[in-house]
Amino acid sequence: MPEFSDEAEVTRMAKRDTRVELLARRRSLPAATRASAAGRVQAELVTLVRRLRPHRMTAYVPVGSEPGGADLPEVLRAALPADAELLLPVLLADLDLDWAAYTGPDALIAAGRGIREPVGARLGVTAVAHAELVVVPALAVDRHGRRLGRGGGSYDRALARVPDAALTVVPLHDGELVEALPAEPHDRRVRAVVTPADGVRTLDGGPGAAHGVAPHTSAGRTRGE
């Protein structure tokens, strides 16, 4: 047991140090670079949404230097079929995630940890289990789908409820898809990332073609086409 505890502590420290480095890198990005990256990420996700046509998907409101831009929910909602719904997370006191429908930018309120949340009826923590497309925040993802979040564990709990048939995708800045990340047993993997330069890329072991997204492509479009 002591050896296991020592190993776990080393992993936690490695995660902490990696977070600090990644956050500093994001904060150093010029405003013009962030804006350009947001536009490209949005365009790739819109193409993916129009291809998959999910009846329910989840996303979030990017804040600060997070890729995707603060208007990402509005852009995604406009791309969905008319009868589809977009859910956004609501952070609970125990750091789990409830969900509520996004109905427009005027129906968002400031919440804890700098995030913005929808004001509508809460649908429960299991609402994500019925989503077909799940857009997940992260500071980085490795090529095996391991993601590094901000350390609260909220999305690991939410991802545990996501069905195998759903596509989980993380918007990233260029350079944030890395070879390997420190990971713990409770960490949940994602299946794809979207970056400004390379678009949507399915990861090792991801179900790519099952979701209509070819591996290592730009929203299902082979690079070079």
KEKE-3310 file (N, C-alpha, C; in steps of 0.2 Angstrom, whole numbers, plus 5000, padded with zeros to 4 digits):
npx = (5004:5010:5019:5010:5003:5013:5016:5004:5004:5015:5009:4999:5006:5013:5002:4998:5009:5009:4997:4999:5009:5002:4991:4998:5004:4992:4987:4997:4994:4992:4978:4973:4977:4969:4956:4956:4959:4947:4937:4940:4939:4925:4920:4924:4917:4904:4902:4904:4892:4882:4884:4882:4870:4863:4851:4851:4864:4878:4887:4898:4901:4915:4928:4939:4955:4951:4948:4937:4928:4917:4905:4902:4891:4880:4883:4883:4870:4863:4867:4861:4848:4831:4822:4831:4841:4852:4862:4869:4882:4878:4886:4887:4886:4894:4903:4899:4890:4875:4863:4856:4845:4851:4845:4848:4860:4855:4850:4859:4869:4881:4892:4900:4918:4921:4913:4899:4882:4866:4850:4838:4827:4833:4839:4845:4859:4860:4856:4865:4868:4859:4864:4870:4881:4895:4903:4918:4927:4945:4962:4972:4974:4979:4986:4980:4968:4967:4963:4967:4960:4954:4956:4945:4937:4924:4920:4925:4916:4904:4907:4908:4894:4891:4885:4892:4890:4890:4898:4913:4921:4934:4938:4953:4968:4980:4994:4990:4986:4994:5008:5008:5000:5000:4990:4976:4968:4954:4952:4943:4942:4942:4935:4939:4947:4947:4956:4963:4971:4971:4958:4944:4949:4950:4954:4967:4960:4947:4930:4929:4924:4912:4904:4904:4915:4930:4946:4958:4955:4948:4934:4928:4932:4944:4961:4968:4959)
npy = (4994:5007:5009:5010:5022:5031:5031:5036:5049:5054:5054:5063:5075:5077:5079:5091:5100:5099:5105:5118:5122:5121:5130:5142:5143:5144:5156:5165:5166:5177:5188:5189:5177:5168:5172:5168:5154:5151:5153:5143:5131:5132:5131:5118:5110:5114:5108:5095:5093:5095:5084:5073:5076:5076:5072:5076:5085:5089:5103:5117:5133:5141:5149:5163:5159:5147:5136:5139:5150:5162:5162:5149:5140:5146:5146:5132:5128:5134:5126:5114:5102:5107:5101:5097:5097:5107:5104:5112:5112:5112:5117:5107:5108:5097:5096:5088:5087:5094:5097:5108:5115:5124:5140:5152:5166:5176:5169:5164:5164:5170:5159:5149:5147:5155:5151:5151:5148:5139:5145:5138:5124:5111:5096:5084:5074:5063:5066:5068:5055:5053:5059:5061:5067:5074:5087:5091:5100:5103:5104:5098:5083:5066:5055:5043:5046:5050:5063:5079:5088:5102:5098:5096:5084:5084:5082:5069:5061:5064:5059:5046:5042:5043:5035:5021:5023:5036:5051:5058:5073:5085:5102:5109:5120:5122:5111:5105:5092:5079:5067:5059:5059:5061:5050:5044:5030:5033:5042:5047:5042:5051:5052:5059:5074:5092:5103:5119:5118:5105:5100:5089:5075:5058:5047:5035:5019:5025:5026:5031:5029:5024:5034:5042:5050:5051:5043:5055:5066:5081:5085:5074:5075:5071:5076:5087:5085)
npz = (5000:5004:4993:4983:4986:4986:4973:4967:4973:4966:4953:4955:4958:4946:4937:4943:4940:4926:4923:4927:4918:4906:4908:4909:4896:4888:4893:4888:4875:4861:4859:4846:4841:4849:4845:4831:4832:4839:4830:4820:4827:4830:4817:4813:4823:4820:4808:4811:4820:4810:4802:4811:4817:4830:4842:4855:4863:4872:4879:4883:4891:4885:4894:4897:4892:4886:4872:4858:4861:4868:4863:4859:4863:4857:4843:4841:4844:4834:4824:4826:4823:4821:4831:4841:4856:4866:4879:4894:4907:4925:4939:4954:4972:4976:4966:4956:4940:4935:4923:4911:4898:4885:4880:4875:4875:4884:4894:4903:4917:4929:4938:4950:4950:4939:4928:4917:4918:4912:4916:4916:4919:4930:4924:4930:4935:4927:4914:4904:4900:4889:4879:4862:4857:4865:4870:4878:4890:4892:4897:4890:4879:4877:4865:4867:4872:4885:4896:4903:4915:4925:4938:4947:4945:4940:4926:4924:4932:4925:4913:4915:4914:4901:4887:4878:4864:4861:4855:4861:4862:4863:4862:4858:4859:4846:4848:4860:4859:4864:4867:4878:4894:4912:4922:4932:4939:4940:4929:4915:4898:4882:4865:4854:4847:4843:4834:4829:4818:4813:4814:4817:4825:4828:4841:4847:4847:4847:4840:4828:4813:4816:4820:4809:4807:4800:4805:4810:4803:4796:4803:4797:4784:4773:4775:4763:4754)
capx = (5000:5014:5021:5005:5002:5019:5015:4998:5006:5019:5005:4995:5010:5014:4996:4998:5014:5007:4991:5002:5012:4997:4987:5002:5004:4986:4986:5001:4992:4989:4971:4971:4978:4964:4950:4957:4958:4940:4933:4942:4936:4918:4918:4924:4912:4897:4902:4902:4885:4878:4885:4879:4863:4861:4844:4853:4871:4880:4893:4899:4903:4922:4929:4946:4959:4948:4947:4930:4925:4912:4898:4901:4884:4875:4885:4881:4863:4861:4869:4857:4841:4826:4819:4836:4842:4859:4862:4875:4882:4877:4890:4884:4890:4899:4907:4896:4887:4869:4862:4850:4844:4853:4840:4851:4865:4852:4848:4865:4871:4888:4892:4906:4924:4921:4909:4892:4877:4859:4845:4832:4825:4838:4837:4848:4865:4860:4854:4871:4867:4855:4867:4874:4888:4897:4909:4921:4933:4951:4968:4976:4972:4985:4984:4976:4961:4967:4962:4969:4955:4957:4957:4939:4934:4917:4919:4926:4910:4899:4909:4906:4887:4890:4885:4898:4888:4891:4905:4915:4926:4937:4941:4960:4972:4986:4999:4988:4986:5001:5009:5006:4998:4999:4983:4975:4963:4947:4952:4939:4945:4938:4936:4941:4948:4946:4961:4962:4975:4970:4951:4942:4954:4948:4960:4968:4954:4941:4926:4929:4920:4905:4901:4904:4921:4936:4951:4963:4952:4945:4926:4926:4935:4951:4965:4970:4953)
capy = (5000:5013:5010:5013:5028:5035:5032:5040:5055:5056:5056:5069:5081:5077:5082:5098:5103:5100:5110:5125:5124:5122:5136:5148:5143:5147:5163:5168:5166:5183:5189:5187:5169:5165:5173:5164:5147:5150:5152:5137:5126:5132:5129:5111:5107:5115:5103:5088:5093:5094:5078:5068:5078:5073:5074:5079:5085:5094:5108:5122:5140:5143:5156:5165:5157:5141:5136:5139:5156:5162:5161:5142:5137:5149:5143:5125:5127:5136:5120:5108:5101:5111:5098:5094:5101:5107:5105:5115:5109:5116:5114:5106:5109:5092:5096:5084:5091:5094:5099:5112:5116:5131:5143:5158:5170:5180:5164:5162:5167:5169:5154:5148:5145:5159:5148:5153:5142:5141:5146:5134:5118:5106:5089:5079:5072:5057:5069:5067:5048:5052:5063:5057:5071:5077:5092:5091:5104:5100:5108:5094:5076:5063:5051:5037:5049:5053:5071:5083:5094:5107:5094:5095:5078:5085:5078:5062:5059:5065:5055:5039:5041:5044:5029:5020:5025:5043:5053:5063:5077:5090:5107:5111:5124:5118:5109:5102:5085:5077:5060:5055:5063:5057:5048:5040:5025:5036:5046:5044:5044:5054:5048:5064:5081:5096:5108:5124:5116:5098:5099:5084:5069:5052:5045:5028:5015:5028:5022:5036:5028:5022:5041:5046:5054:5047:5045:5060:5070:5088:5084:5069:5077:5069:5081:5087:5086)
capz = (5000:5004:4987:4978:4989:4984:4965:4966:4974:4960:4948:4956:4957:4939:4934:4945:4936:4919:4923:4928:4912:4901:4909:4907:4889:4886:4895:4884:4868:4859:4858:4839:4840:4852:4841:4825:4834:4841:4823:4817:4831:4830:4811:4813:4827:4817:4802:4814:4822:4805:4800:4815:4818:4836:4845:4861:4864:4878:4878:4889:4889:4886:4898:4897:4886:4883:4865:4856:4861:4873:4859:4856:4863:4852:4837:4841:4844:4827:4819:4827:4820:4825:4837:4845:4862:4868:4887:4897:4914:4931:4944:4960:4978:4977:4960:4951:4935:4933:4916:4909:4891:4883:4876:4872:4879:4889:4899:4906:4923:4932:4943:4953:4946:4933:4923:4916:4918:4910:4921:4915:4924:4930:4921:4933:4933:4922:4908:4899:4898:4883:4874:4857:4856:4871:4870:4884:4891:4895:4896:4885:4878:4874:4859:4869:4874:4892:4896:4909:4916:4930:4944:4951:4944:4938:4920:4925:4934:4920:4907:4917:4913:4894:4884:4873:4857:4861:4853:4866:4858:4866:4859:4860:4855:4843:4853:4866:4859:4866:4866:4884:4900:4918:4923:4937:4937:4939:4924:4909:4891:4877:4859:4848:4849:4838:4835:4824:4812:4811:4814:4821:4825:4832:4845:4847:4850:4846:4836:4822:4807:4818:4821:4803:4807:4798:4809:4808:4797:4798:4803:4792:4778:4773:4774:4756:4749)
cpx = (5004:5016:5016:5003:5007:5018:5009:5000:5010:5015:5001:4999:5012:5008:4996:5003:5012:5001:4994:5005:5007:4993:4992:5003:4998:4985:4991:4999:4989:4981:4969:4972:4972:4957:4951:4956:4950:4936:4934:4938:4928:4916:4918:4919:4905:4897:4901:4895:4881:4878:4881:4872:4860:4855:4846:4861:4872:4887:4894:4901:4910:4923:4937:4949:4956:4947:4939:4926:4919:4905:4898:4894:4880:4877:4883:4874:4860:4862:4865:4851:4836:4823:4825:4837:4850:4859:4869:4876:4881:4881:4887:4889:4896:4904:4905:4893:4880:4868:4856:4850:4847:4848:4842:4856:4861:4850:4854:4867:4878:4887:4899:4912:4924:4917:4902:4888:4870:4855:4839:4832:4831:4835:4840:4855:4865:4858:4859:4871:4863:4858:4871:4881:4889:4903:4911:4927:4939:4957:4973:4973:4978:4982:4980:4969:4961:4967:4964:4964:4959:4957:4951:4936:4927:4916:4921:4920:4905:4901:4908:4899:4886:4890:4891:4896:4889:4898:4907:4921:4928:4940:4948:4963:4977:4991:4997:4986:4993:5002:5007:5004:4998:4992:4983:4969:4956:4946:4948:4942:4940:4940:4939:4943:4947:4951:4960:4966:4973:4962:4949:4947:4951:4955:4961:4963:4948:4937:4925:4923:4912:4901:4901:4910:4927:4941:4956:4961:4950:4937:4924:4928:4942:4956:4968:4965:4951)
cpy = (5006:5014:5013:5020:5033:5036:5036:5047:5058:5058:5062:5076:5082:5081:5090:5102:5104:5105:5117:5127:5125:5128:5142:5148:5146:5154:5168:5169:5173:5183:5187:5180:5166:5166:5169:5157:5146:5149:5146:5131:5126:5129:5121:5108:5108:5109:5096:5088:5092:5087:5073:5069:5074:5076:5078:5079:5090:5098:5112:5129:5141:5149:5157:5163:5150:5141:5136:5145:5156:5161:5154:5139:5139:5146:5136:5124:5129:5130:5114:5107:5105:5108:5095:5099:5101:5109:5108:5112:5115:5113:5113:5107:5103:5091:5091:5089:5089:5097:5103:5114:5123:5134:5150:5162:5174:5176:5161:5167:5166:5164:5154:5146:5149:5156:5152:5147:5144:5141:5142:5128:5113:5099:5083:5077:5067:5060:5068:5060:5048:5057:5059:5061:5075:5081:5093:5096:5100:5104:5104:5087:5073:5058:5045:5040:5051:5060:5073:5089:5098:5104:5093:5088:5078:5081:5071:5058:5059:5060:5047:5037:5041:5037:5028:5022:5032:5045:5059:5067:5083:5095:5109:5116:5119:5117:5106:5095:5083:5069:5056:5060:5058:5056:5044:5035:5028:5040:5043:5047:5047:5051:5053:5070:5085:5102:5113:5121:5110:5096:5093:5077:5064:5050:5037:5024:5019:5025:5026:5034:5027:5029:5045:5051:5050:5048:5050:5064:5077:5087:5079:5070:5075:5075:5081:5087:5093)
cpz = (5000:4997:4982:4980:4986:4976:4964:4968:4969:4954:4949:4955:4950:4935:4936:4941:4929:4918:4923:4921:4906:4901:4907:4900:4886:4887:4891:4877:4866:4858:4851:4837:4843:4848:4834:4827:4836:4835:4820:4820:4830:4823:4810:4817:4824:4811:4805:4817:4816:4801:4804:4817:4825:4839:4852:4861:4870:4876:4884:4886:4890:4890:4897:4891:4883:4876:4863:4856:4865:4870:4857:4857:4858:4845:4836:4840:4837:4822:4820:4824:4824:4831:4842:4851:4864:4876:4889:4904:4919:4936:4951:4966:4978:4971:4955:4946:4934:4926:4915:4902:4890:4879:4874:4877:4885:4895:4902:4912:4925:4937:4946:4948:4940:4927:4922:4915:4915:4916:4921:4920:4924:4928:4925:4931:4927:4915:4902:4896:4891:4878:4868:4855:4862:4870:4877:4885:4893:4893:4890:4885:4875:4868:4861:4872:4881:4892:4903:4910:4922:4937:4949:4950:4941:4931:4920:4927:4929:4914:4909:4916:4905:4891:4879:4866:4856:4859:4858:4863:4863:4862:4862:4856:4852:4848:4859:4865:4859:4866:4872:4890:4906:4920:4929:4935:4936:4933:4918:4903:4887:4870:4853:4851:4842:4839:4829:4817:4809:4811:4819:4820:4830:4835:4845:4850:4849:4840:4829:4817:4810:4819:4814:4803:4806:4803:4806:4802:4800:4797:4798:4785:4778:4771:4767:4751:4748)
residu = (MET:PRO:GLU:PHE:SER:ASP:GLU:ALA:GLU:VAL:THR:ARG:MET:ALA:LYS:ARG:ASP:THR:ARG:VAL:GLU:LEU:LEU:ALA:ARG:ARG:ARG:SER:LEU:PRO:ALA:ALA:THR:ARG:ALA:SER:ALA:ALA:GLY:ARG:VAL:GLN:ALA:GLU:LEU:VAL:THR:LEU:VAL:ARG:ARG:LEU:ARG:PRO:HIS:ARG:MET:THR:ALA:TYR:VAL:PRO:VAL:GLY:SER:GLU:PRO:GLY:GLY:ALA:ASP:LEU:PRO:GLU:VAL:LEU:ARG:ALA:ALA:LEU:PRO:ALA:ASP:ALA:GLU:LEU:LEU:LEU:PRO:VAL:LEU:LEU:ALA:ASP:LEU:ASP:LEU:ASP:TRP:ALA:ALA:TYR:THR:GLY:PRO:ASP:ALA:LEU:ILE:ALA:ALA:GLY:ARG:GLY:ILE:ARG:GLU:PRO:VAL:GLY:ALA:ARG:LEU:GLY:VAL:THR:ALA:VAL:ALA:HIS:ALA:GLU:LEU:VAL:VAL:VAL:PRO:ALA:LEU:ALA:VAL:ASP:ARG:HIS:GLY:ARG:ARG:LEU:GLY:ARG:GLY:GLY:GLY:SER:TYR:ASP:ARG:ALA:LEU:ALA:ARG:VAL:PRO:ASP:ALA:ALA:LEU:THR:VAL:VAL:PRO:LEU:HIS:ASP:GLY:GLU:LEU:VAL:GLU:ALA:LEU:PRO:ALA:GLU:PRO:HIS:ASP:ARG:ARG:VAL:ARG:ALA:VAL:VAL:THR:PRO:ALA:ASP:GLY:VAL:ARG:THR:LEU:ASP:GLY:GLY:PRO:GLY:ALA:ALA:HIS:GLY:VAL:ALA:PRO:HIS:THR:SER:ALA:GLY:ARG:THR:ARG:GLY:GLU)
# end
